[in-house]
Amino acid sequence: MAMNLLHRWLCASRLWRGHMRDDVLPWALDGIDLGAATLEIGPGYGANIPTLLGRTSRLTALEIDEELAARLRERAGDAVTVIGGDGAAMSLPDAEFTAVVCFTMLHHVPTTALQDALFAEAFRVLRPGGVFAGSDGRPSAGFALIHLGDTYNPVRPDGLPARLAAAGFTDIAVDIRGPNQRFRARKR
């Protein structure tokens, strides 16, 4: 995953944490019960951790960038289990979590095949009845512009339901609000 300097600065900023806390997460998680054990794939700088800790008993964060994972371990302490690893090839047990979430990170997964592998892995680590939910930006010229020099592979909302269904999910919903999309799906 590559991120340009401006993007890194923004994602580590108080401004971004506030945006995620006040705008993105309330919408993305509206009506979602995360249950007792939640996995966040791709937490990056950890902007979502305080909100998620208020909605689940046990939070695990899986971060591919080992430097960011180390930073999260230091900042979160015992409140969160931080694991270094790839969401497309998790070393986690089957049916471990009541919810799997990811926010504004899918567009950093470099290929559609790896995104689909991430969806399949999310399905695998969910318990029956568990929810997979999250959000991301929608493809646009502006979204592409802020990702100059980044890994940028946006997910098209019109194709996302079929891709989630191919991973095994049911009860799939994809909603659009301005430049963003949210998704939610269940494992039967």
C-alpha positions as CSV (number, residue, x, y, z in Angstrom):
1,M,0.0,0.0,0.0
2,A,1.5,3.3,-1.0
3,M,0.3,6.7,0.3
4,N,1.6,10.1,-0.7
5,L,2.8,12.5,2.0
6,L,-0.3,14.7,1.9
7,H,-2.5,11.6,2.3
8,R,-0.5,10.3,5.2
9,W,-0.7,13.7,6.9
10,L,-4.5,13.9,6.4
11,C,-5.1,10.3,7.7
12,A,-3.1,11.0,10.8
13,S,-4.7,14.4,11.5
14,R,-7.3,15.4,14.2
15,L,-9.4,16.7,11.3
16,W,-9.6,13.2,9.8
17,R,-10.4,11.6,13.2
18,G,-13.3,14.1,13.6
19,H,-14.6,13.5,10.1
20,M,-14.6,9.7,10.6
21,R,-16.1,10.0,14.1
22,D,-18.8,12.6,13.3
23,D,-19.7,11.9,9.7
24,V,-18.5,8.6,8.2
25,L,-18.9,6.1,11.1
26,P,-22.4,7.2,12.2
27,W,-23.6,6.7,8.7
28,A,-21.7,3.6,7.8
29,L,-22.7,1.9,11.1
30,D,-26.3,3.2,11.3
31,G,-28.5,0.2,12.4
32,I,-25.5,-2.1,12.7
33,D,-24.9,-4.2,15.9
34,L,-21.2,-5.2,15.9
35,G,-21.7,-7.8,18.6
36,A,-19.0,-8.8,21.1
37,A,-16.0,-9.4,18.8
38,T,-15.1,-7.0,16.0
39,L,-12.3,-7.0,13.5
40,E,-11.3,-3.8,11.7
41,I,-9.3,-4.4,8.5
42,G,-6.9,-1.6,7.6
43,P,-7.2,0.7,10.6
44,G,-4.3,2.8,9.3
45,Y,-3.6,5.5,11.9
46,G,-6.5,4.3,14.1
47,A,-9.0,7.1,13.6
48,N,-11.9,4.7,14.1
49,I,-10.7,2.9,17.1
50,P,-12.4,5.1,19.8
51,T,-15.8,4.8,18.1
52,L,-15.5,1.1,17.6
53,L,-14.4,0.5,21.2
54,G,-17.7,2.1,22.3
55,R,-19.6,-0.4,20.1
56,T,-18.0,-3.8,20.8
57,S,-16.5,-5.7,23.8
58,R,-13.4,-6.9,21.9
59,L,-11.7,-5.1,19.1
60,T,-9.0,-6.6,16.9
61,A,-7.2,-4.5,14.3
62,L,-5.4,-6.0,11.3
63,E,-3.0,-3.6,9.6
64,I,-0.8,-4.5,6.6
65,D,1.7,-1.7,7.2
66,E,3.9,-2.9,10.0
67,E,5.0,0.6,11.0
68,L,1.4,1.7,11.4
69,A,0.6,-1.5,13.3
70,A,3.5,-0.8,15.7
71,R,2.2,2.7,16.2
72,L,-1.3,1.4,16.9
73,R,0.0,-1.1,19.4
74,E,1.8,1.7,21.3
75,R,-1.2,4.1,21.2
76,A,-4.0,1.6,22.0
77,G,-2.2,-0.4,24.6
78,D,-4.4,-3.3,25.9
79,A,-7.6,-1.8,24.6
80,V,-7.1,-3.3,21.1
81,T,-5.4,-6.4,19.8
82,V,-3.3,-5.2,16.9
83,I,-2.1,-7.7,14.4
84,G,0.2,-7.1,11.4
85,G,-1.1,-8.8,8.3
86,D,-2.9,-8.7,5.0
87,G,-6.7,-8.6,4.9
88,A,-6.6,-10.8,1.7
89,A,-4.7,-13.6,3.5
90,M,-5.5,-13.5,7.2
91,S,-3.9,-15.7,9.7
92,L,-7.0,-15.7,11.9
93,P,-9.3,-18.6,12.8
94,D,-12.5,-19.3,11.0
95,A,-15.7,-17.9,12.6
96,E,-13.9,-15.8,15.2
97,F,-15.8,-12.5,14.9
98,T,-19.3,-11.2,15.2
99,A,-18.5,-8.3,12.9
100,V,-15.8,-7.3,10.3
101,V,-15.5,-3.7,9.3
102,C,-13.3,-1.6,7.0
103,F,-13.5,2.1,6.3
104,T,-11.9,4.2,3.5
105,M,-9.3,1.6,2.8
106,L,-10.6,-0.7,0.0
107,H,-9.4,1.7,-2.7
108,H,-5.9,1.0,-1.4
109,V,-6.1,-2.7,-2.1
110,P,-4.1,-2.8,-5.4
111,T,-6.1,-5.3,-7.5
112,T,-9.8,-6.3,-7.8
113,A,-8.6,-9.9,-7.2
114,L,-7.1,-8.9,-3.9
115,Q,-10.2,-7.0,-2.9
116,D,-12.3,-10.1,-3.7
117,A,-9.9,-12.2,-1.6
118,L,-10.4,-9.7,1.3
119,F,-14.1,-10.1,1.0
120,A,-13.7,-13.9,1.1
121,E,-11.5,-13.7,4.1
122,A,-14.0,-11.4,5.9
123,F,-16.6,-14.0,5.2
124,R,-14.4,-16.8,6.5
125,V,-13.5,-15.2,9.8
126,L,-17.2,-14.1,10.6
127,R,-19.4,-16.2,12.7
128,P,-22.7,-17.3,11.2
129,G,-25.1,-14.3,11.5
130,G,-22.1,-11.9,11.6
131,V,-22.0,-8.6,9.7
132,F,-19.5,-7.2,7.3
133,A,-19.8,-3.5,7.0
134,G,-17.9,-0.4,6.0
135,S,-17.5,2.5,3.7
136,D,-15.3,3.9,1.0
137,G,-15.1,6.8,-1.5
138,R,-16.7,6.4,-4.9
139,P,-14.6,6.6,-8.0
140,S,-14.3,10.2,-9.2
141,A,-11.7,12.6,-10.6
142,G,-11.4,14.3,-7.3
143,F,-10.9,11.1,-5.4
144,A,-8.2,10.1,-7.9
145,L,-6.5,13.4,-7.6
146,I,-5.9,13.2,-3.9
147,H,-4.4,9.7,-4.5
148,L,-1.7,10.8,-6.9
149,G,1.3,8.6,-6.1
150,D,-0.9,6.3,-4.0
151,T,-2.2,2.8,-4.6
152,Y,-5.7,3.7,-6.0
153,N,-8.2,1.0,-7.0
154,P,-11.6,2.3,-6.2
155,V,-14.6,0.0,-5.7
156,R,-17.5,0.6,-8.0
157,P,-20.8,0.6,-6.0
158,D,-22.8,-0.9,-8.8
159,G,-20.6,-4.0,-8.9
160,L,-20.1,-4.4,-5.2
161,P,-23.3,-6.4,-4.4
162,A,-22.3,-9.1,-6.9
163,R,-18.8,-9.3,-5.6
164,L,-20.0,-9.6,-2.0
165,A,-22.5,-12.3,-3.0
166,A,-19.7,-14.2,-4.8
167,A,-17.8,-14.3,-1.4
168,G,-20.9,-15.9,0.2
169,F,-22.6,-12.9,1.7
170,T,-26.4,-12.4,1.8
171,D,-28.6,-9.5,2.9
172,I,-26.3,-7.1,0.9
173,A,-27.0,-3.4,0.8
174,V,-24.9,-0.7,-0.8
175,D,-25.9,2.9,-0.3
176,I,-24.5,6.2,-1.7
177,R,-24.3,9.5,0.0
178,G,-22.4,12.2,-1.9
179,P,-18.9,11.1,-2.7
180,N,-19.1,8.1,-0.4
181,Q,-20.6,4.6,-0.3
182,R,-21.4,2.3,2.5
183,F,-22.0,-1.4,2.4
184,R,-23.3,-4.1,4.8
185,A,-23.8,-7.8,4.3
186,R,-24.4,-10.9,6.5
187,K,-23.0,-14.4,6.8
188,R,-25.9,-16.8,7.1
